[in-house]
Amino acid sequence: MEFGKLPDISSVDFRLRAEPPENERILGGSGLCNFYIGCTGWSMKEWVGKVYPIGAKTKDYLHHYSRQFNTIEFNTTHYRIPDFGTVERWYAESAADFRFCPKIPQTISHSQDLGAGSGQVFEFAEAIGGLKEKIGCCFMQLPEHFGPERWRLLDEFLERFPPNLPLAVEVRHPGWFKPEGESILFPLLEGHGKAAVITDVAGRRDVAHMRLSAPLTMVRFVGNGLHPSDFTRIDEWVERLKTWVEQGIREIIFFAHEPDNLLAPELSVYLLEKVQARIAAHVRGPQLLSAPEIPGKQLGLFE
């Protein structure tokens, strides 16, 4: 993910924002939280011998991925609506407790009317319906030029989006994160029962907004090649998520991004160990098949 990436992160303040007072009202529940950990794809031959067994064939990567991770930021659907046979294969090859988080096609999210003039929203919903109970949370990534002045268009989209499909929305225009923009965005999402994606990336600290609009959160965490700050950031995230779990959040979806996706499994293992130690949640995650290669052995990882 290139959005918000910086060549030099030495001056970045990675501290998370203070807890918004609205979050406690949004949560206010109880019960066990389901915690999902995933990456952005499974087609990684570099993971053979580390995440996938030696000799794993490309056609079996989904089988192995879904038994290591329990969710995926599913970008495939951003580029095309899948056919029913493909969806049936995804369903059959993935683990029983696996959850797909399909991205809304760009022909919808990046169109002038968010798909109102076509039947693509229905086509998308019908296609991924073949994933049945393995549908996690869909998410829509709006382009950076989509600003608060277009809030009515977003409202209309959310109104017609199938109510049986969970949805999280990612906005990128800086105007959404000014007081007037936030006063529109979060009540709008809350009114429709949709989540606000939280993106933690070096070059755009505003998009790490920390505001919940539903008892579900989707976090897109962008690391920097296992720089020491990746781990201290994860530590802070775990403490924040622990607070939300104690307040009654029902579902946490956490996607680990690293350059070229190569080191995302190592970061995911670190996250998993911290979650298991600190948070009362139903969670599973990867168990590396070989010792991780961690530059400099930052923070004593896996020692």
KOLVEX-962180 format. One record per residue (C-alpha): x, y negated, z; residue in three letters. Coordinates in steps of 0.5 Angstrom, whole numbers, plus 500, padded with zeros to 3 digits. Each point is the difference from the previous one (the first is absolute). Layout:
! KOLVEX-962180
{pt {X; Y; Z}; "ALA"};
...
! end
This chain:
! KOLVEX-962180
{pt {500; 500; 500}; "MET"};
{pt {503; 493; 498}; "GLU"};
{pt {495; 496; 503}; "PHE"};
{pt {503; 496; 506}; "GLY"};
{pt {507; 503; 499}; "LYS"};
{pt {506; 496; 502}; "LEU"};
{pt {508; 501; 498}; "PRO"};
{pt {502; 498; 506}; "ASP"};
{pt {496; 501; 507}; "ILE"};
{pt {505; 497; 505}; "SER"};
{pt {496; 494; 502}; "SER"};
{pt {493; 504; 500}; "VAL"};
{pt {496; 499; 506}; "ASP"};
{pt {496; 507; 500}; "PHE"};
{pt {497; 499; 506}; "ARG"};
{pt {492; 502; 500}; "LEU"};
{pt {495; 495; 501}; "ARG"};
{pt {497; 499; 506}; "ALA"};
{pt {493; 504; 501}; "GLU"};
{pt {494; 497; 498}; "PRO"};
{pt {495; 499; 505}; "PRO"};
{pt {495; 503; 495}; "GLU"};
{pt {503; 507; 500}; "ASN"};
{pt {497; 502; 506}; "GLU"};
{pt {493; 498; 498}; "ARG"};
{pt {501; 504; 494}; "ILE"};
{pt {502; 506; 503}; "LEU"};
{pt {497; 501; 507}; "GLY"};
{pt {499; 507; 499}; "GLY"};
{pt {503; 507; 503}; "SER"};
{pt {502; 507; 497}; "GLY"};
{pt {506; 503; 497}; "LEU"};
{pt {503; 496; 494}; "CYS"};
{pt {502; 504; 494}; "ASN"};
{pt {507; 497; 498}; "PHE"};
{pt {502; 501; 493}; "TYR"};
{pt {508; 500; 497}; "ILE"};
{pt {501; 499; 493}; "GLY"};
{pt {504; 498; 494}; "CYS"};
{pt {499; 497; 493}; "THR"};
{pt {501; 506; 496}; "GLY"};
{pt {502; 508; 500}; "TRP"};
{pt {504; 500; 493}; "SER"};
{pt {506; 500; 503}; "MET"};
{pt {505; 505; 498}; "LYS"};
{pt {505; 496; 505}; "GLU"};
{pt {496; 503; 505}; "TRP"};
{pt {502; 507; 498}; "VAL"};
{pt {504; 504; 506}; "GLY"};
{pt {498; 494; 505}; "LYS"};
{pt {492; 500; 500}; "VAL"};
{pt {499; 505; 494}; "TYR"};
{pt {503; 507; 501}; "PRO"};
{pt {506; 502; 496}; "ILE"};
{pt {497; 502; 493}; "GLY"};
{pt {494; 496; 500}; "ALA"};
{pt {497; 499; 493}; "LYS"};
{pt {497; 493; 498}; "THR"};
{pt {493; 504; 500}; "LYS"};
{pt {500; 502; 507}; "ASP"};
{pt {502; 493; 503}; "TYR"};
{pt {493; 498; 502}; "LEU"};
{pt {499; 507; 504}; "HIS"};
{pt {507; 498; 503}; "HIS"};
{pt {499; 493; 501}; "TYR"};
{pt {493; 501; 503}; "SER"};
{pt {502; 505; 506}; "ARG"};
{pt {506; 495; 502}; "GLN"};
{pt {496; 493; 500}; "PHE"};
{pt {492; 500; 501}; "ASN"};
{pt {499; 494; 495}; "THR"};
{pt {502; 496; 494}; "ILE"};
{pt {500; 493; 497}; "GLU"};
{pt {497; 503; 494}; "PHE"};
{pt {502; 495; 494}; "ASN"};
{pt {499; 505; 495}; "THR"};
{pt {492; 497; 500}; "THR"};
{pt {503; 493; 499}; "HIS"};
{pt {502; 501; 493}; "TYR"};
{pt {494; 505; 498}; "ARG"};
{pt {494; 503; 502}; "ILE"};
{pt {501; 508; 501}; "PRO"};
{pt {496; 505; 496}; "ASP"};
{pt {496; 505; 504}; "PHE"};
{pt {505; 506; 499}; "GLY"};
{pt {506; 496; 502}; "THR"};
{pt {496; 498; 507}; "VAL"};
{pt {498; 507; 501}; "GLU"};
{pt {507; 502; 499}; "ARG"};
{pt {502; 495; 505}; "TRP"};
{pt {495; 503; 505}; "TYR"};
{pt {502; 507; 499}; "ALA"};
{pt {507; 499; 501}; "GLU"};
{pt {500; 495; 506}; "SER"};
{pt {500; 502; 507}; "ALA"};
{pt {493; 501; 504}; "ALA"};
{pt {502; 494; 504}; "ASP"};
{pt {503; 496; 495}; "PHE"};
{pt {497; 493; 498}; "ARG"};
{pt {501; 496; 494}; "PHE"};
{pt {499; 493; 500}; "CYS"};
{pt {499; 498; 492}; "PRO"};
{pt {502; 493; 498}; "LYS"};
{pt {494; 496; 496}; "ILE"};
{pt {502; 500; 493}; "PRO"};
{pt {503; 494; 497}; "GLN"};
{pt {495; 499; 495}; "THR"};
{pt {495; 499; 506}; "ILE"};
{pt {505; 496; 505}; "SER"};
{pt {503; 496; 495}; "HIS"};
{pt {494; 498; 495}; "SER"};
{pt {497; 493; 500}; "GLN"};
{pt {493; 503; 503}; "ASP"};
{pt {503; 506; 504}; "LEU"};
{pt {497; 505; 496}; "GLY"};
{pt {493; 497; 500}; "ALA"};
{pt {499; 500; 493}; "GLY"};
{pt {502; 507; 499}; "SER"};
{pt {498; 507; 503}; "GLY"};
{pt {507; 501; 502}; "GLN"};
{pt {498; 500; 508}; "VAL"};
{pt {495; 505; 499}; "PHE"};
{pt {505; 504; 496}; "GLU"};
{pt {505; 500; 505}; "PHE"};
{pt {496; 502; 506}; "ALA"};
{pt {497; 506; 496}; "GLU"};
{pt {507; 502; 498}; "ALA"};
{pt {503; 500; 507}; "ILE"};
{pt {494; 503; 503}; "GLY"};
{pt {503; 506; 498}; "GLY"};
{pt {505; 500; 505}; "LEU"};
{pt {494; 501; 505}; "LYS"};
{pt {502; 499; 507}; "GLU"};
{pt {507; 499; 498}; "LYS"};
{pt {498; 493; 498}; "ILE"};
{pt {504; 496; 505}; "GLY"};
{pt {499; 492; 499}; "CYS"};
{pt {500; 497; 494}; "CYS"};
{pt {504; 493; 499}; "PHE"};
{pt {500; 494; 495}; "MET"};
{pt {506; 496; 499}; "GLN"};
{pt {498; 493; 498}; "LEU"};
{pt {505; 496; 495}; "PRO"};
{pt {503; 495; 503}; "GLU"};
{pt {496; 495; 496}; "HIS"};
{pt {494; 502; 503}; "PHE"};
{pt {499; 494; 505}; "GLY"};
{pt {494; 499; 506}; "PRO"};
{pt {497; 495; 495}; "GLU"};
{pt {497; 507; 497}; "ARG"};
{pt {497; 503; 506}; "TRP"};
{pt {493; 500; 497}; "ARG"};
{pt {503; 505; 495}; "LEU"};
{pt {503; 504; 505}; "LEU"};
{pt {494; 500; 504}; "ASP"};
{pt {496; 503; 494}; "GLU"};
{pt {505; 505; 499}; "PHE"};
{pt {499; 503; 507}; "LEU"};
{pt {493; 499; 500}; "GLU"};
{pt {500; 505; 494}; "ARG"};
{pt {506; 505; 502}; "PHE"};
{pt {497; 507; 502}; "PRO"};
{pt {498; 499; 507}; "PRO"};
{pt {502; 508; 501}; "ASN"};
{pt {508; 498; 498}; "LEU"};
{pt {504; 497; 505}; "PRO"};
{pt {504; 494; 498}; "LEU"};
{pt {506; 495; 502}; "ALA"};
{pt {501; 494; 496}; "VAL"};
{pt {507; 497; 499}; "GLU"};
{pt {501; 492; 498}; "VAL"};
{pt {506; 497; 498}; "ARG"};
{pt {498; 493; 499}; "HIS"};
{pt {503; 495; 505}; "PRO"};
{pt {494; 497; 501}; "GLY"};
{pt {497; 506; 503}; "TRP"};
{pt {504; 499; 506}; "PHE"};
{pt {499; 493; 502}; "LYS"};
{pt {495; 498; 505}; "PRO"};
{pt {494; 499; 495}; "GLU"};
{pt {502; 506; 496}; "GLY"};
{pt {500; 504; 506}; "GLU"};
{pt {493; 497; 502}; "SER"};
{pt {498; 503; 494}; "ILE"};
{pt {503; 507; 499}; "LEU"};
{pt {500; 503; 506}; "PHE"};
{pt {492; 499; 502}; "PRO"};
{pt {499; 502; 492}; "LEU"};
{pt {503; 506; 501}; "LEU"};
{pt {497; 502; 507}; "GLU"};
{pt {493; 498; 497}; "GLY"};
{pt {501; 506; 495}; "HIS"};
{pt {504; 505; 505}; "GLY"};
{pt {506; 499; 496}; "LYS"};
{pt {507; 500; 502}; "ALA"};
{pt {506; 495; 499}; "ALA"};
{pt {506; 503; 498}; "VAL"};
{pt {506; 498; 504}; "ILE"};
{pt {507; 500; 496}; "THR"};
{pt {506; 499; 504}; "ASP"};
{pt {505; 497; 495}; "VAL"};
{pt {507; 496; 501}; "ALA"};
{pt {498; 494; 495}; "GLY"};
{pt {493; 499; 501}; "ARG"};
{pt {499; 500; 508}; "ARG"};
{pt {493; 497; 499}; "ASP"};
{pt {497; 507; 497}; "VAL"};
{pt {502; 503; 507}; "ALA"};
{pt {493; 497; 503}; "HIS"};
{pt {499; 505; 505}; "MET"};
{pt {492; 498; 500}; "ARG"};
{pt {495; 506; 500}; "LEU"};
{pt {494; 500; 496}; "SER"};
{pt {498; 507; 502}; "ALA"};
{pt {501; 506; 504}; "PRO"};
{pt {505; 502; 495}; "LEU"};
{pt {507; 497; 498}; "THR"};
{pt {504; 501; 494}; "MET"};
{pt {508; 498; 501}; "VAL"};
{pt {504; 500; 494}; "ARG"};
{pt {507; 499; 503}; "PHE"};
{pt {506; 499; 495}; "VAL"};
{pt {507; 501; 503}; "GLY"};
{pt {507; 498; 498}; "ASN"};
{pt {504; 507; 498}; "GLY"};
{pt {500; 502; 508}; "LEU"};
{pt {503; 493; 502}; "HIS"};
{pt {500; 500; 508}; "PRO"};
{pt {494; 495; 499}; "SER"};
{pt {496; 506; 497}; "ASP"};
{pt {500; 504; 507}; "PHE"};
{pt {499; 494; 505}; "THR"};
{pt {494; 498; 495}; "ARG"};
{pt {497; 507; 501}; "ILE"};
{pt {501; 499; 507}; "ASP"};
{pt {496; 494; 501}; "GLU"};
{pt {495; 503; 495}; "TRP"};
{pt {499; 506; 505}; "VAL"};
{pt {499; 496; 506}; "GLU"};
{pt {495; 495; 496}; "ARG"};
{pt {496; 507; 497}; "LEU"};
{pt {500; 503; 507}; "LYS"};
{pt {496; 493; 503}; "THR"};
{pt {495; 501; 494}; "TRP"};
{pt {499; 508; 502}; "VAL"};
{pt {499; 498; 507}; "GLU"};
{pt {495; 495; 498}; "GLN"};
{pt {496; 505; 495}; "GLY"};
{pt {503; 500; 493}; "ILE"};
{pt {497; 506; 497}; "ARG"};
{pt {505; 501; 494}; "GLU"};
{pt {507; 497; 498}; "ILE"};
{pt {503; 501; 493}; "ILE"};
{pt {508; 499; 500}; "PHE"};
{pt {504; 500; 493}; "PHE"};
{pt {507; 500; 501}; "ALA"};
{pt {504; 496; 494}; "HIS"};
{pt {507; 500; 499}; "GLU"};
{pt {504; 498; 493}; "PRO"};
{pt {498; 505; 495}; "ASP"};
{pt {496; 504; 505}; "ASN"};
{pt {507; 504; 501}; "LEU"};
{pt {500; 499; 508}; "LEU"};
{pt {493; 500; 502}; "ALA"};
{pt {500; 507; 503}; "PRO"};
{pt {506; 498; 505}; "GLU"};
{pt {496; 494; 502}; "LEU"};
{pt {493; 504; 500}; "SER"};
{pt {504; 505; 505}; "VAL"};
{pt {502; 494; 504}; "TYR"};
{pt {493; 497; 501}; "LEU"};
{pt {497; 507; 501}; "LEU"};
{pt {505; 502; 506}; "GLU"};
{pt {498; 493; 503}; "LYS"};
{pt {493; 501; 499}; "VAL"};
{pt {500; 507; 503}; "GLN"};
{pt {503; 497; 506}; "ALA"};
{pt {496; 493; 501}; "ARG"};
{pt {493; 501; 497}; "ILE"};
{pt {494; 505; 502}; "ALA"};
{pt {498; 501; 493}; "ALA"};
{pt {499; 506; 495}; "HIS"};
{pt {506; 500; 496}; "VAL"};
{pt {505; 504; 495}; "ARG"};
{pt {506; 498; 496}; "GLY"};
{pt {506; 503; 496}; "PRO"};
{pt {505; 504; 503}; "GLN"};
{pt {506; 499; 496}; "LEU"};
{pt {503; 507; 497}; "LEU"};
{pt {508; 497; 501}; "SER"};
{pt {503; 495; 504}; "ALA"};
{pt {498; 493; 498}; "PRO"};
{pt {506; 496; 497}; "GLU"};
{pt {499; 493; 504}; "ILE"};
{pt {505; 495; 499}; "PRO"};
{pt {504; 498; 506}; "GLY"};
{pt {495; 505; 504}; "LYS"};
{pt {496; 493; 502}; "GLN"};
{pt {497; 501; 507}; "LEU"};
{pt {502; 507; 501}; "GLY"};
{pt {495; 502; 496}; "LEU"};
{pt {498; 508; 500}; "PHE"};
{pt {506; 501; 506}; "GLU"};
! end
